[in-house]
Amino acid sequence: MTNRQWFTLHSWAGFAFAGLLFLVCFTGVLATLSYEIQYLSDDKYRALEIREGPVAWSELESNLAVAYPESHILGGNVHQQPYLAGEVRLMTPDGFQFVFFDPGSGTLLGEGGWGQLSRYLRDIHMYLSIGGVGKYIVTLTSILLLISLVSSFYVYRKWWRGFLTNPGQLTWKKRTDWSSWHKWMGLWAWWLIAVMAVTGLWYLAEQVMFDTNVAHYPSAPQISHTQTEKERSARSLTELVKAAQSARPDMDITGFYYPHRHNQVMSFVGQNDSVLVRDRANRVYLDPITAEVVSTQYASDLDVIARIADTADPLHFGNFASGNVSGLTVKIIYAVFGLMLTGLVLGGMRMHYLRTQKRDPNTAKWLGITGSFSIALSIAALIYTTMVFDEYGNTSTSLSPRLGDLKQEQQR
């Protein structure tokens, strides 16, 4: 391809759906820091202390039994970053409820509904809040990022000399100034663009596998019970955690999920010494009625496809450092370079406008059909997400025992 053709391809990839690309990039920055933003907004999102040792699941259950005796536990988790509060999900007589707690002590910190800022940002970033179709629309933008990245090295000759170049003053109406800043930010942010493009393509492939029923991840085992066992509730969280810790002493249990039916297992997830994996990569499956270990899953035993599935999220959101300082530092680095990526999209739109305004200043023609569509879709997604992100449609209970029954047993 000629330089001119590479430039045309680069311009098209960066501008054709620029409105949508901007929304995805900017909400990605905010989603990366979404829990930290919540941390600043309310004390209930803040851990009281840096925990040393296992999560205080037993103390949490005891505190919940006192505060929510008529409720059932659905599941719970703690975050990689120790300054963040944990979350437990309850089904109460009044409906679904989040309860936030200190992971080190199990102290209850506050409660909230399904609609949180973190959910708003992640829903709109991952799939525009419109399900599978939205997931395809968002992940297809990774192709635009990849085209932009590859073509940029052909458009910007001798690019390796530009890292320490001073882009100079930015003048609103001067296209050459925008071009200098566009090149400079693109050089420094190329690694993040590559990460977002590759992980975005994986999410696209993963969605295709989901929709075509292609097995690519180990499924949870099924179990069976006698009729007498089916009439029982699951064991207490304290008992089940103890059994899971005995089965996997190497694993720091960071989350659990009570099943809804008697043929489903209780799942515990967590971290060990594996690098760059989601918590779900390590699992212990228990029979919730008998507390017997059904099976275990180790991140090191996953095949290539499954390992990629569990590595994509930490890489995409920068959520892989667990230290108090390092965890926040990595997220801030991702956010800073993510803002550069967002600036590249805006800068590209501005340059395209300055390049075309003399020939035809009409805004509609500047945007074109694809540009107008992406702007309209982005606005519609923002409005729709605002309307529905706090709706929780699942009203089913879990097999977990009523918390008040646990309290009565403790008092006997």
C-alpha positions as a LaTeX table, in Angstrom:
\begin{tabular}{lrrr}
\hline
Residue & $x$ (\AA) & $y$ (\AA) & $z$ (\AA) \\
\hline
Met1 & 0.00 & 0.00 & 0.00 \\
Thr2 & 1.10 & 3.57 & $-0.65$ \\
Asn3 & 1.53 & 6.17 & 2.05 \\
Arg4 & $-1.64$ & 7.84 & 0.85 \\
Gln5 & $-3.63$ & 4.61 & 1.14 \\
Trp6 & $-2.32$ & 3.97 & 4.64 \\
Phe7 & $-3.29$ & 7.52 & 5.61 \\
Thr8 & $-6.79$ & 7.08 & 4.16 \\
Leu9 & $-7.23$ & 3.80 & 6.04 \\
His10 & $-5.93$ & 5.37 & 9.26 \\
Ser11 & $-8.28$ & 8.33 & 8.91 \\
Trp12 & $-11.28$ & 6.12 & 8.20 \\
Ala13 & $-10.63$ & 3.81 & 11.17 \\
Gly14 & $-10.24$ & 6.75 & 13.52 \\
Phe15 & $-13.18$ & 8.79 & 12.33 \\
Ala16 & $-15.86$ & 6.53 & 10.80 \\
Phe17 & $-17.34$ & 5.63 & 14.22 \\
Ala18 & $-15.47$ & 8.20 & 16.28 \\
Gly19 & $-18.43$ & 9.07 & 18.51 \\
Leu20 & $-18.85$ & 5.48 & 19.60 \\
Leu21 & $-15.11$ & 4.97 & 19.91 \\
Phe22 & $-14.88$ & 8.03 & 22.15 \\
Leu23 & $-17.68$ & 6.74 & 24.40 \\
Val24 & $-16.04$ & 3.31 & 24.73 \\
Cys25 & $-12.60$ & 4.79 & 25.46 \\
Phe26 & $-13.76$ & 7.40 & 27.95 \\
Thr27 & $-16.10$ & 5.09 & 29.86 \\
Gly28 & $-13.24$ & 2.57 & 29.89 \\
Val29 & $-11.09$ & 5.08 & 31.74 \\
Leu30 & $-13.87$ & 5.70 & 34.26 \\
Ala31 & $-14.66$ & 1.98 & 34.57 \\
Thr32 & $-11.02$ & 1.28 & 35.43 \\
Leu33 & $-11.31$ & 3.66 & 38.37 \\
Ser34 & $-14.99$ & 3.04 & 39.09 \\
Tyr35 & $-14.47$ & 1.41 & 42.48 \\
Glu36 & $-11.98$ & 4.10 & 43.46 \\
Ile37 & $-14.53$ & 6.78 & 42.53 \\
Gln38 & $-17.05$ & 5.01 & 44.75 \\
Tyr39 & $-14.39$ & 4.83 & 47.47 \\
Leu40 & $-14.21$ & 8.63 & 47.49 \\
Ser41 & $-17.98$ & 9.04 & 47.47 \\
Asp42 & $-18.95$ & 7.12 & 50.64 \\
Asp43 & $-17.35$ & 5.48 & 53.67 \\
Lys44 & $-19.22$ & 2.23 & 53.07 \\
Tyr45 & $-16.99$ & 1.46 & 50.09 \\
Arg46 & $-13.81$ & 1.71 & 52.18 \\
Ala47 & $-12.11$ & $-1.11$ & 54.07 \\
Leu48 & $-11.36$ & $-0.23$ & 57.67 \\
Glu49 & $-7.89$ & $-1.74$ & 57.60 \\
Ile50 & $-5.53$ & $-3.66$ & 55.37 \\
Arg51 & $-6.34$ & $-7.28$ & 56.01 \\
Glu52 & $-3.66$ & $-9.75$ & 56.95 \\
Gly53 & $-4.73$ & $-13.33$ & 56.50 \\
Pro54 & $-7.98$ & $-14.81$ & 55.15 \\
Val55 & $-11.15$ & $-12.82$ & 54.63 \\
Ala56 & $-13.28$ & $-12.83$ & 57.79 \\
Trp57 & $-16.13$ & $-14.80$ & 56.20 \\
Ser58 & $-17.28$ & $-16.36$ & 59.49 \\
Glu59 & $-17.46$ & $-13.01$ & 61.28 \\
Leu60 & $-19.30$ & $-11.57$ & 58.29 \\
Glu61 & $-21.92$ & $-14.31$ & 58.43 \\
Ser62 & $-22.43$ & $-13.78$ & 62.17 \\
Asn63 & $-22.88$ & $-10.02$ & 61.68 \\
Leu64 & $-25.32$ & $-10.58$ & 58.82 \\
Ala65 & $-27.37$ & $-12.99$ & 60.95 \\
Val66 & $-27.89$ & $-10.24$ & 63.49 \\
Ala67 & $-28.60$ & $-7.42$ & 61.03 \\
Tyr68 & $-30.57$ & $-9.36$ & 58.37 \\
Pro69 & $-32.17$ & $-12.39$ & 60.09 \\
Glu70 & $-34.89$ & $-12.84$ & 57.43 \\
Ser71 & $-32.49$ & $-12.78$ & 54.49 \\
His72 & $-30.55$ & $-15.33$ & 52.46 \\
Ile73 & $-27.00$ & $-14.94$ & 51.15 \\
Leu74 & $-26.61$ & $-15.15$ & 47.37 \\
Gly75 & $-22.85$ & $-14.63$ & 47.18 \\
Gly76 & $-20.01$ & $-12.31$ & 48.06 \\
Asn77 & $-16.58$ & $-11.14$ & 47.03 \\
Val78 & $-13.67$ & $-8.91$ & 47.94 \\
His79 & $-11.51$ & $-6.90$ & 45.56 \\
Gln80 & $-7.86$ & $-7.26$ & 44.60 \\
Gln81 & $-7.11$ & $-3.87$ & 46.12 \\
Pro82 & $-7.14$ & $-4.10$ & 49.95 \\
Tyr83 & $-8.42$ & $-0.56$ & 50.51 \\
Leu84 & $-11.81$ & $-1.47$ & 48.99 \\
Ala85 & $-14.72$ & $-2.86$ & 50.99 \\
Gly86 & $-16.08$ & $-6.30$ & 50.18 \\
Glu87 & $-19.60$ & $-6.88$ & 48.86 \\
Val88 & $-22.12$ & $-9.53$ & 49.86 \\
Arg89 & $-25.36$ & $-10.01$ & 47.95 \\
Leu90 & $-28.52$ & $-10.77$ & 49.90 \\
Met91 & $-32.08$ & $-11.61$ & 48.96 \\
Thr92 & $-34.16$ & $-9.89$ & 51.61 \\
Pro93 & $-37.96$ & $-9.89$ & 52.11 \\
Asp94 & $-37.90$ & $-6.52$ & 50.34 \\
Gly95 & $-35.79$ & $-7.73$ & 47.43 \\
Phe96 & $-32.13$ & $-7.70$ & 46.41 \\
Gln97 & $-29.63$ & $-5.88$ & 48.61 \\
Phe98 & $-25.87$ & $-5.25$ & 48.56 \\
Val99 & $-24.18$ & $-5.14$ & 51.96 \\
Phe100 & $-20.64$ & $-3.80$ & 52.16 \\
Phe101 & $-18.18$ & $-5.10$ & 54.75 \\
Asp102 & $-14.61$ & $-4.82$ & 55.94 \\
Pro103 & $-12.75$ & $-7.89$ & 54.60 \\
Gly104 & $-10.36$ & $-8.04$ & 57.56 \\
Ser105 & $-12.92$ & $-8.03$ & 60.36 \\
Gly106 & $-16.29$ & $-8.80$ & 58.77 \\
Thr107 & $-17.71$ & $-5.52$ & 60.12 \\
Leu108 & $-20.75$ & $-4.32$ & 58.18 \\
Leu109 & $-20.22$ & $-0.89$ & 56.61 \\
Gly110 & $-23.46$ & $-0.08$ & 54.84 \\
Glu111 & $-25.89$ & $-1.23$ & 52.19 \\
Gly112 & $-27.04$ & $-0.32$ & 48.73 \\
Gly113 & $-29.11$ & $-1.43$ & 45.76 \\
Trp114 & $-28.15$ & $-2.97$ & 42.44 \\
Gly115 & $-27.57$ & 0.41 & 40.81 \\
Gln116 & $-24.06$ & 1.57 & 41.63 \\
Leu117 & $-21.78$ & 3.93 & 39.75 \\
Ser118 & $-19.39$ & 1.06 & 39.02 \\
Arg119 & $-22.20$ & $-0.92$ & 37.42 \\
Tyr120 & $-23.36$ & 2.05 & 35.35 \\
Leu121 & $-19.87$ & 2.61 & 33.94 \\
Arg122 & $-19.14$ & $-1.04$ & 33.30 \\
Asp123 & $-22.51$ & $-1.77$ & 31.72 \\
Ile124 & $-22.22$ & 1.04 & 29.23 \\
His125 & $-18.54$ & 0.35 & 28.53 \\
Met126 & $-18.89$ & $-3.38$ & 27.99 \\
Tyr127 & $-22.15$ & $-3.62$ & 26.03 \\
Leu128 & $-23.97$ & $-0.26$ & 25.99 \\
Ser129 & $-26.56$ & $-1.89$ & 28.32 \\
Ile130 & $-28.22$ & $-3.61$ & 25.35 \\
Gly131 & $-27.05$ & $-7.18$ & 25.83 \\
Gly132 & $-25.39$ & $-9.33$ & 23.18 \\
Val133 & $-25.93$ & $-6.87$ & 20.33 \\
Gly134 & $-24.23$ & $-4.16$ & 22.35 \\
Lys135 & $-21.35$ & $-6.50$ & 23.14 \\
Tyr136 & $-20.77$ & $-7.03$ & 19.44 \\
Ile137 & $-20.93$ & $-3.31$ & 18.71 \\
Val138 & $-18.42$ & $-2.47$ & 21.45 \\
Thr139 & $-15.99$ & $-5.30$ & 20.72 \\
Leu140 & $-16.00$ & $-4.55$ & 16.99 \\
Thr141 & $-14.38$ & $-1.20$ & 17.82 \\
Ser142 & $-11.26$ & $-3.21$ & 18.70 \\
Ile143 & $-10.84$ & $-3.79$ & 14.96 \\
Leu144 & $-10.79$ & $-0.02$ & 14.44 \\
Leu145 & $-8.13$ & 0.29 & 17.16 \\
Leu146 & $-6.02$ & $-2.41$ & 15.54 \\
Ile147 & $-6.26$ & $-0.79$ & 12.11 \\
Ser148 & $-5.39$ & 2.59 & 13.58 \\
Leu149 & $-2.40$ & 1.15 & 15.45 \\
Val150 & $-0.91$ & $-0.75$ & 12.51 \\
Ser151 & $-1.51$ & 2.01 & 9.96 \\
Ser152 & $-0.03$ & 4.68 & 12.26 \\
Phe153 & 3.46 & 3.19 & 11.94 \\
Tyr154 & 3.24 & 3.59 & 8.15 \\
Val155 & 1.69 & 7.04 & 8.28 \\
Tyr156 & 4.19 & 8.36 & 10.83 \\
Arg157 & 7.58 & 7.72 & 9.27 \\
Lys158 & 10.59 & 7.39 & 11.61 \\
Trp159 & 8.14 & 7.32 & 14.51 \\
Trp160 & 10.79 & 6.09 & 16.96 \\
Arg161 & 12.29 & 9.58 & 17.00 \\
Gly162 & 9.13 & 11.17 & 18.30 \\
Phe163 & 8.96 & 9.93 & 21.89 \\
Leu164 & 10.90 & 12.86 & 23.32 \\
Thr165 & 9.69 & 15.41 & 20.78 \\
Asn166 & 8.02 & 18.49 & 22.23 \\
Pro167 & 4.56 & 18.64 & 20.63 \\
Gly168 & 4.47 & 22.39 & 21.27 \\
Gln169 & 1.55 & 24.65 & 22.00 \\
Leu170 & $-1.92$ & 23.45 & 21.07 \\
Thr171 & $-3.94$ & 26.00 & 19.09 \\
Trp172 & $-7.63$ & 25.24 & 18.68 \\
Lys173 & $-7.83$ & 26.24 & 15.01 \\
Lys174 & $-4.42$ & 25.05 & 13.82 \\
Arg175 & $-4.43$ & 21.56 & 12.36 \\
Thr176 & $-0.65$ & 21.15 & 12.48 \\
Asp177 & $-0.73$ & 21.64 & 16.26 \\
Trp178 & $-3.38$ & 18.95 & 16.62 \\
Ser179 & $-1.32$ & 16.68 & 14.39 \\
Ser180 & 1.79 & 17.10 & 16.56 \\
Trp181 & $-0.11$ & 16.26 & 19.73 \\
His182 & $-1.91$ & 13.39 & 18.00 \\
Lys183 & 1.40 & 11.78 & 17.02 \\
Trp184 & 2.99 & 12.37 & 20.42 \\
Met185 & 0.09 & 10.87 & 22.39 \\
Gly186 & $-0.19$ & 7.98 & 19.97 \\
Leu187 & 3.45 & 7.06 & 20.46 \\
Trp188 & 3.27 & 7.04 & 24.24 \\
Ala189 & $-0.08$ & 5.25 & 24.35 \\
Trp190 & 0.61 & 2.64 & 21.65 \\
Trp191 & 1.12 & $-0.14$ & 24.21 \\
Leu192 & $-2.29$ & 0.48 & 25.75 \\
Ile193 & $-3.90$ & 0.65 & 22.30 \\
Ala194 & $-2.36$ & $-2.74$ & 21.55 \\
Val195 & $-3.64$ & $-4.22$ & 24.83 \\
Met196 & $-7.14$ & $-2.84$ & 24.27 \\
Ala197 & $-7.21$ & $-4.05$ & 20.65 \\
Val198 & $-6.05$ & $-7.58$ & 21.47 \\
Thr199 & $-8.27$ & $-8.04$ & 24.53 \\
Gly200 & $-11.18$ & $-6.47$ & 22.68 \\
Leu201 & $-10.75$ & $-8.97$ & 19.84 \\
Trp202 & $-10.73$ & $-11.74$ & 22.42 \\
Tyr203 & $-14.03$ & $-10.48$ & 23.90 \\
Leu204 & $-15.46$ & $-10.49$ & 20.37 \\
Ala205 & $-14.31$ & $-14.07$ & 19.78 \\
Glu206 & $-15.60$ & $-15.09$ & 23.22 \\
Gln207 & $-19.04$ & $-13.65$ & 22.49 \\
Val208 & $-19.15$ & $-15.60$ & 19.23 \\
Met209 & $-18.27$ & $-18.79$ & 21.12 \\
Phe210 & $-21.00$ & $-18.10$ & 23.67 \\
Asp211 & $-23.62$ & $-17.50$ & 21.00 \\
Thr212 & $-22.63$ & $-20.58$ & 18.98 \\
Asn213 & $-22.37$ & $-22.82$ & 22.07 \\
Val214 & $-18.70$ & $-23.55$ & 21.55 \\
Ala215 & $-17.29$ & $-24.96$ & 24.78 \\
His216 & $-14.17$ & $-23.03$ & 25.73 \\
Tyr217 & $-14.16$ & $-22.98$ & 29.53 \\
Pro218 & $-14.51$ & $-25.76$ & 32.13 \\
Ser219 & $-18.11$ & $-26.04$ & 33.26 \\
Ala220 & $-19.20$ & $-26.54$ & 36.84 \\
Pro221 & $-19.90$ & $-30.14$ & 37.82 \\
Gln222 & $-23.43$ & $-31.39$ & 38.47 \\
Ile223 & $-24.46$ & $-33.24$ & 41.62 \\
Ser224 & $-27.45$ & $-35.22$ & 42.82 \\
His225 & $-29.16$ & $-35.60$ & 46.20 \\
Thr226 & $-31.61$ & $-37.89$ & 47.88 \\
Gln227 & $-35.12$ & $-36.65$ & 48.51 \\
Thr228 & $-34.26$ & $-36.09$ & 52.16 \\
Glu229 & $-31.24$ & $-33.98$ & 51.23 \\
Lys230 & $-33.34$ & $-31.95$ & 48.80 \\
Glu231 & $-35.48$ & $-30.84$ & 51.71 \\
Arg232 & $-32.50$ & $-29.29$ & 53.49 \\
Ser233 & $-30.92$ & $-25.88$ & 53.12 \\
Ala234 & $-27.25$ & $-25.53$ & 52.39 \\
Arg235 & $-24.66$ & $-25.52$ & 55.14 \\
Ser236 & $-23.61$ & $-22.26$ & 56.73 \\
Leu237 & $-21.01$ & $-20.13$ & 55.01 \\
Thr238 & $-18.63$ & $-20.74$ & 57.91 \\
Glu239 & $-18.78$ & $-24.52$ & 57.47 \\
Leu240 & $-18.40$ & $-24.35$ & 53.70 \\
Val241 & $-15.48$ & $-21.91$ & 53.85 \\
Lys242 & $-13.70$ & $-24.24$ & 56.28 \\
Ala243 & $-14.15$ & $-27.16$ & 53.88 \\
Ala244 & $-12.95$ & $-25.09$ & 50.92 \\
Gln245 & $-9.86$ & $-23.88$ & 52.81 \\
Ser246 & $-9.01$ & $-27.47$ & 53.74 \\
Ala247 & $-9.27$ & $-28.51$ & 50.09 \\
Arg248 & $-7.23$ & $-25.55$ & 48.80 \\
Pro249 & $-4.93$ & $-24.21$ & 51.55 \\
Asp250 & $-2.92$ & $-22.47$ & 48.81 \\
Met251 & $-5.91$ & $-20.32$ & 47.76 \\
Asp252 & $-6.95$ & $-17.02$ & 49.31 \\
Ile253 & $-10.74$ & $-17.27$ & 49.04 \\
Thr254 & $-12.01$ & $-13.99$ & 47.60 \\
Gly255 & $-15.51$ & $-14.90$ & 46.50 \\
Phe256 & $-18.31$ & $-17.46$ & 46.70 \\
Tyr257 & $-21.63$ & $-18.22$ & 45.05 \\
Tyr258 & $-24.46$ & $-20.16$ & 46.65 \\
Pro259 & $-26.39$ & $-22.30$ & 44.15 \\
His260 & $-30.08$ & $-21.86$ & 43.36 \\
Arg261 & $-30.92$ & $-25.55$ & 42.78 \\
His262 & $-29.99$ & $-28.83$ & 44.44 \\
Asn263 & $-28.16$ & $-30.18$ & 41.37 \\
Gln264 & $-25.76$ & $-27.22$ & 41.44 \\
Val265 & $-22.53$ & $-26.95$ & 43.39 \\
Met266 & $-21.30$ & $-24.28$ & 45.77 \\
Ser267 & $-18.44$ & $-22.37$ & 44.16 \\
Phe268 & $-15.51$ & $-20.69$ & 45.90 \\
Val269 & $-12.98$ & $-18.66$ & 43.90 \\
Gly270 & $-9.71$ & $-16.98$ & 44.80 \\
Gln271 & $-6.07$ & $-16.25$ & 44.16 \\
Asn272 & $-2.90$ & $-18.22$ & 44.73 \\
Asp273 & 0.53 & $-17.61$ & 43.22 \\
Ser274 & $-0.75$ & $-17.63$ & 39.62 \\
Val275 & 0.04 & $-14.52$ & 37.60 \\
Leu276 & $-2.49$ & $-12.39$ & 35.73 \\
Val277 & $-5.68$ & $-14.36$ & 36.26 \\
Arg278 & $-9.17$ & $-13.55$ & 37.44 \\
Asp279 & $-10.27$ & $-14.95$ & 40.78 \\
Arg280 & $-12.45$ & $-17.52$ & 39.02 \\
Ala281 & $-9.37$ & $-19.27$ & 37.56 \\
Asn282 & $-8.92$ & $-21.01$ & 40.92 \\
Arg283 & $-12.01$ & $-22.75$ & 42.28 \\
Val284 & $-13.32$ & $-25.19$ & 44.81 \\
Tyr285 & $-16.66$ & $-26.84$ & 44.10 \\
Leu286 & $-18.53$ & $-28.15$ & 47.14 \\
Asp287 & $-21.76$ & $-30.00$ & 47.72 \\
Pro288 & $-23.69$ & $-27.26$ & 49.56 \\
Ile289 & $-25.73$ & $-29.78$ & 51.55 \\
Thr290 & $-22.94$ & $-32.08$ & 52.76 \\
Ala291 & $-19.92$ & $-29.73$ & 52.45 \\
Glu292 & $-18.06$ & $-32.47$ & 50.56 \\
Val293 & $-15.51$ & $-31.39$ & 47.95 \\
Val294 & $-16.78$ & $-32.23$ & 44.46 \\
Ser295 & $-13.82$ & $-30.94$ & 42.45 \\
Thr296 & $-11.13$ & $-28.27$ & 42.31 \\
Gln297 & $-9.77$ & $-26.09$ & 39.55 \\
Tyr298 & $-6.24$ & $-24.70$ & 39.37 \\
Ala299 & $-5.26$ & $-21.80$ & 37.10 \\
Ser300 & $-2.08$ & $-23.68$ & 36.19 \\
Asp301 & $-4.13$ & $-26.59$ & 34.79 \\
Leu302 & $-6.31$ & $-24.50$ & 32.45 \\
Asp303 & $-5.84$ & $-24.99$ & 28.72 \\
Val304 & $-4.72$ & $-22.10$ & 26.53 \\
Ile305 & $-8.19$ & $-20.80$ & 25.63 \\
Ala306 & $-9.48$ & $-20.92$ & 29.19 \\
Arg307 & $-6.31$ & $-19.25$ & 30.49 \\
Ile308 & $-6.73$ & $-16.43$ & 27.96 \\
Ala309 & $-10.33$ & $-16.00$ & 29.15 \\
Asp310 & $-9.13$ & $-15.52$ & 32.72 \\
Thr311 & $-6.23$ & $-13.23$ & 31.78 \\
Ala312 & $-8.15$ & $-10.85$ & 29.49 \\
Asp313 & $-9.99$ & $-8.94$ & 32.24 \\
Pro314 & $-6.98$ & $-8.15$ & 34.46 \\
Leu315 & $-5.07$ & $-6.95$ & 31.39 \\
His316 & $-7.96$ & $-4.97$ & 29.97 \\
Phe317 & $-8.82$ & $-3.08$ & 33.17 \\
Gly318 & $-5.40$ & $-3.02$ & 34.85 \\
Asn319 & $-6.85$ & $-4.94$ & 37.77 \\
Phe320 & $-3.97$ & $-7.26$ & 38.57 \\
Ala321 & $-1.89$ & $-5.59$ & 41.29 \\
Ser322 & $-3.02$ & $-6.51$ & 44.81 \\
Gly323 & $-0.90$ & $-4.18$ & 46.92 \\
Asn324 & $-2.37$ & $-1.14$ & 48.62 \\
Val325 & $-0.11$ & 1.21 & 46.66 \\
Ser326 & 0.68 & $-0.91$ & 43.61 \\
Gly327 & $-3.00$ & $-1.70$ & 42.98 \\
Leu328 & $-3.93$ & 1.97 & 42.77 \\
Thr329 & $-0.76$ & 2.88 & 40.86 \\
Val330 & $-1.42$ & 0.40 & 38.06 \\
Lys331 & $-5.01$ & 1.60 & 37.71 \\
Ile332 & $-3.89$ & 5.24 & 37.54 \\
Ile333 & $-1.33$ & 4.37 & 34.86 \\
Tyr334 & $-4.07$ & 2.70 & 32.84 \\
Ala335 & $-6.33$ & 5.71 & 33.35 \\
Val336 & $-3.68$ & 8.26 & 32.30 \\
Phe337 & $-2.81$ & 6.44 & 29.10 \\
Gly338 & $-6.50$ & 5.74 & 28.58 \\
Leu339 & $-7.09$ & 9.49 & 28.60 \\
Met340 & $-4.38$ & 9.77 & 25.96 \\
Leu341 & $-6.27$ & 7.24 & 23.86 \\
Thr342 & $-9.48$ & 9.21 & 24.36 \\
Gly343 & $-7.58$ & 12.35 & 23.37 \\
Leu344 & $-6.40$ & 10.62 & 20.20 \\
Val345 & $-10.00$ & 10.02 & 19.17 \\
Leu346 & $-11.00$ & 13.62 & 19.89 \\
Gly347 & $-7.88$ & 14.93 & 18.19 \\
Gly348 & $-8.60$ & 12.84 & 15.13 \\
Met349 & $-12.13$ & 14.23 & 14.96 \\
Arg350 & $-10.83$ & 17.78 & 15.29 \\
Met351 & $-8.20$ & 17.30 & 12.58 \\
His352 & $-10.76$ & 15.77 & 10.25 \\
Tyr353 & $-13.03$ & 18.74 & 10.81 \\
Leu354 & $-10.28$ & 21.31 & 10.19 \\
Arg355 & $-9.24$ & 19.43 & 7.05 \\
Thr356 & $-12.75$ & 19.40 & 5.60 \\
Gln357 & $-14.37$ & 22.61 & 6.84 \\
Lys358 & $-13.10$ & 24.74 & 3.96 \\
Arg359 & $-14.53$ & 22.36 & 1.38 \\
Asp360 & $-17.84$ & 21.77 & 3.15 \\
Pro361 & $-18.44$ & 23.14 & 6.67 \\
Asn362 & $-21.78$ & 21.35 & 6.96 \\
Thr363 & $-21.65$ & 19.35 & 10.20 \\
Ala364 & $-23.87$ & 16.54 & 8.93 \\
Lys365 & $-21.65$ & 15.95 & 5.93 \\
Trp366 & $-18.56$ & 16.16 & 8.16 \\
Leu367 & $-19.89$ & 13.41 & 10.37 \\
Gly368 & $-21.25$ & 11.31 & 7.53 \\
Ile369 & $-23.66$ & 8.42 & 7.91 \\
Thr370 & $-21.42$ & 6.31 & 10.16 \\
Gly371 & $-20.44$ & 9.25 & 12.32 \\
Ser372 & $-24.03$ & 10.36 & 12.79 \\
Phe373 & $-25.04$ & 6.79 & 13.63 \\
Ser374 & $-22.30$ & 6.40 & 16.25 \\
Ile375 & $-23.17$ & 9.72 & 17.91 \\
Ala376 & $-26.88$ & 8.82 & 18.00 \\
Leu377 & $-26.13$ & 5.33 & 19.35 \\
Ser378 & $-23.85$ & 6.73 & 22.05 \\
Ile379 & $-26.46$ & 9.23 & 23.23 \\
Ala380 & $-29.17$ & 6.57 & 23.21 \\
Ala381 & $-26.94$ & 4.18 & 25.21 \\
Leu382 & $-26.25$ & 6.85 & 27.83 \\
Ile383 & $-29.94$ & 7.61 & 28.23 \\
Tyr384 & $-30.99$ & 3.95 & 28.28 \\
Thr385 & $-28.29$ & 2.97 & 30.78 \\
Thr386 & $-29.36$ & 5.80 & 33.07 \\
Met387 & $-32.89$ & 4.41 & 33.01 \\
Val388 & $-32.21$ & 0.69 & 33.57 \\
Phe389 & $-28.83$ & 0.16 & 35.27 \\
Asp390 & $-30.37$ & $-0.06$ & 38.77 \\
Glu391 & $-32.97$ & $-2.67$ & 37.80 \\
Tyr392 & $-32.41$ & $-6.16$ & 39.21 \\
Gly393 & $-34.70$ & $-8.68$ & 37.58 \\
Asn394 & $-33.61$ & $-11.86$ & 39.39 \\
Thr395 & $-35.87$ & $-12.53$ & 42.37 \\
Ser396 & $-34.85$ & $-16.17$ & 42.97 \\
Thr397 & $-33.47$ & $-17.19$ & 46.33 \\
Ser398 & $-30.46$ & $-19.43$ & 46.91 \\
Leu399 & $-30.07$ & $-22.65$ & 48.85 \\
Ser400 & $-28.36$ & $-20.73$ & 51.62 \\
Pro401 & $-30.00$ & $-21.01$ & 55.05 \\
Arg402 & $-32.06$ & $-18.17$ & 56.45 \\
Leu403 & $-29.61$ & $-16.04$ & 58.41 \\
Gly404 & $-31.90$ & $-15.90$ & 61.43 \\
Asp405 & $-31.84$ & $-19.71$ & 61.67 \\
Leu406 & $-28.05$ & $-19.60$ & 61.96 \\
Lys407 & $-28.34$ & $-17.14$ & 64.82 \\
Gln408 & $-30.74$ & $-19.42$ & 66.65 \\
Glu409 & $-28.42$ & $-22.39$ & 66.20 \\
Gln410 & $-25.51$ & $-20.37$ & 67.64 \\
Gln411 & $-27.57$ & $-19.49$ & 70.71 \\
Arg412 & $-28.43$ & $-23.12$ & 71.51 \\
\hline
\end{tabular}
